[in-house]
Amino acid sequence: MASNDRGRRRVLVGRVASDKMEKTIIVEVQRRMMHPVYKKFVKSKQRYMAHDEKNDCHVGDTVEIREDHPRSKRKRWMVTRVVERSVLT
């Protein structure tokens, strides 16, 4: 393992729900999981605050985020790339 490698960091793909803050976006990640009793797929979503250094992402874009060091109280993710641009922007 290289000396600058910090181990495996989680990578998630989600949709930008808000870009009203400066250098920060809110990414909504949706998952499908099977209900343990009823064996039916249930959708669940979670929102993450992510650091966007260039203010490049806008609402509706699909982005990839990865875990990073804490930048503020709730912001621990960083945008790595924009997977797909929204047709609205």
C-alpha positions in Angstrom: 0.0 0.0 0.0 1.3 3.4 -0.9 2.1 5.9 1.9 -0.3 8.5 0.6 -3.2 6.0 0.3 -5.8 6.7 3.0 -7.6 3.4 2.6 -10.9 2.7 1.0 -13.4 5.5 1.0 -17.1 5.1 0.3 -18.3 6.4 -3.1 -22.0 7.2 -3.7 -23.9 8.4 -6.7 -26.9 10.7 -6.2 -28.9 13.7 -7.4 -28.3 17.3 -6.4 -31.3 18.4 -4.3 -30.0 21.9 -3.4 -27.1 24.2 -4.5 -28.1 27.4 -2.6 -25.0 27.4 -0.4 -21.6 28.5 -1.5 -19.2 25.6 -2.3 -21.7 23.2 -0.8 -24.4 21.1 -2.3 -27.0 18.6 -0.9 -27.0 15.3 -2.6 -29.9 12.9 -2.3 -28.9 9.2 -2.6 -31.7 6.7 -3.2 -31.4 3.0 -2.4 -33.6 0.0 -2.9 -33.6 -2.5 -0.1 -35.7 -5.6 0.6 -38.0 -5.4 3.6 -37.0 -8.2 6.1 -40.6 -9.4 6.8 -42.6 -8.6 3.7 -39.9 -9.3 1.2 -40.8 -6.3 -0.9 -38.4 -3.8 -2.2 -38.7 -0.4 -0.5 -37.0 2.8 -1.6 -35.1 4.8 1.0 -33.3 8.1 0.5 -30.6 9.9 2.5 -29.2 13.4 2.1 -25.5 14.2 2.3 -23.8 17.6 2.4 -20.9 17.6 -0.1 -18.1 20.0 -0.8 -18.2 21.5 -4.4 -15.0 23.5 -4.7 -15.9 25.1 -8.1 -19.6 25.6 -7.5 -20.0 23.5 -10.7 -23.1 21.4 -9.7 -26.7 22.5 -10.0 -30.1 21.1 -9.0 -31.0 18.0 -10.9 -27.4 17.0 -11.8 -26.3 13.4 -11.0 -23.0 13.5 -9.2 -20.5 11.1 -7.6 -19.4 11.9 -4.1 -16.7 10.2 -1.9 -16.0 10.4 1.8 -13.5 13.0 2.8 -12.1 14.6 6.0 -14.6 16.7 8.0 -14.9 20.2 6.5 -17.6 21.4 8.9 -20.1 20.1 11.4 -22.2 18.1 8.8 -20.0 18.1 5.7 -17.9 15.0 5.3 -18.2 14.3 1.5 -16.6 15.8 -1.6 -17.8 15.9 -5.2 -15.5 13.8 -7.4 -17.3 14.2 -10.7 -20.5 15.1 -12.4 -22.0 11.9 -13.9 -24.8 13.6 -15.8 -26.0 17.2 -16.3 -29.6 18.2 -15.8 -31.5 19.3 -18.8 -32.8 22.3 -16.8 -29.4 24.0 -16.6 
